[in-house]
Amino acid sequence: MANKAEDGFDDLPAESGVAIVGMAGRFPGAADLDEFWRNLRDGVESIVALTDEELTAAGVPPETFNRPDFVKAGPRFQDAGLFDAEFFGYTAREAQLMDPQHRLFLETAWQALENAGYDSAQYDGTIGVYAGAGTSAYLENIYSNWSQGEGLRTENAGLGFELAFLASRVSHKLNLTGPSIPVQTACSTSLVAVHTACQSLLTYECDMALSGAVAYKVPENRGYLHQEGSFLSPDGHVRPFDAQARGTVFGNGVGVVVLKRLEDALADGDTIHAVIKGSAVNNDGAQKASFTAPTVAGQAAVIAEAMDIAQVDPEDIDYVEAHGSGTLIGDSIEVQALEQAFGGRGDCVLGTVKGNIGHLDAAAG
């Protein structure tokens, strides 16, 4: 494990900030973060063409996938069903009743703590959980197999897919005694979860925090119908900030980071992957053209607020990892907002990982 000196953080002052000291994730085409980075570095596109056999197995009828407006593509996420129930103290039947999002997030939270080098049973401090997930699509699967669940009460099934229990499940199984807060803000869920965790750390509600989000819809590999003018890609490719951008493709994934106050991470000799110097959250209120349309002014304001909190100037920024969903309106608004917030100052690179993995819904951050 690298130390803070090797990571280039040896000369950082013990000032206000939040350090990322561990992380784990699984994404389309990548079983872990190392493979994910290789895919990004090598320009791999993890949105793949789906065969008729895969579509049939996913329950898509031939009369649907043979339509000219049907797109046979999707970001393929592997091995979601490989959950070690016994390791986490569940029976096989209990695991079957759990939405895959709960299983995936629990596994990844444990992996992130391992990556950080901490045993929650021995850590002398409180650990919080701030987590979100996509809307569950698993309830139909539970009810269609209800006859196999003799003796199971309806409330037990509800524990397995309700978003409100996502964070507390991790706290229970890993014996974490800090705040356990579910977060749901649609496509910004994972980022708002991190922001909320940072605020909790900086106000000493906890000493360490697990934060992130998961998105997994069942069944997978279903493709989708494209409608002209919609936000979905007509050809299964996502081209953020490109002249050929025509829409996005939704997929599945999960990511978790382990956060600590910067001064504590430095004092404890943690591996510091990055430092969060500031973050901000706002809302467009009633000023947007429609419920799902963001405004330039709102985005520019929250960017400027985050830079102000972090005490950085546009000239200090070399790279912006944008939302960049590959939609004509969304990408345009985002660029305009950045230009407004930067005020013509600075010169940085703009990018997004969505060209590799598509749009991961609640886990898009």
Buried (B, 14 or more C-beta within 10 A) or exposed (E): EEEBEEEEBEEBEEEEBBBBBBBBBBBBBBEBBEBBEEBBEEEBBBBBEBEEEBBEEBEBEEEEBEEEEBBBBBBBBEEBEEBEBEEBEBEEBBBBBBBBBBBBBBBBBBBBBEBBBBEBEEBEEBBBBBBBBBEBBBBEBBEEEEEEBEEBEEEEBBBBBBBEBBBBBBBBBBEBEBBBBBBBBEBBBBBBBBBBBBBBBBEEBBBBBBBBBBBBBBEBBBBBEBEEEBBBBEEBBBBBBEEEBBBBBBBBBBBBBBBBBBBBBBEEEBBBBEBBBBBBBEEBEEEBEEEEEBBBBBBBBBBBBBBEEBEBEBEEBEEBEBBBBBBEEBBEBBBBBBEBBBEEEBEBEBBBBBBBBBBBBBBBB
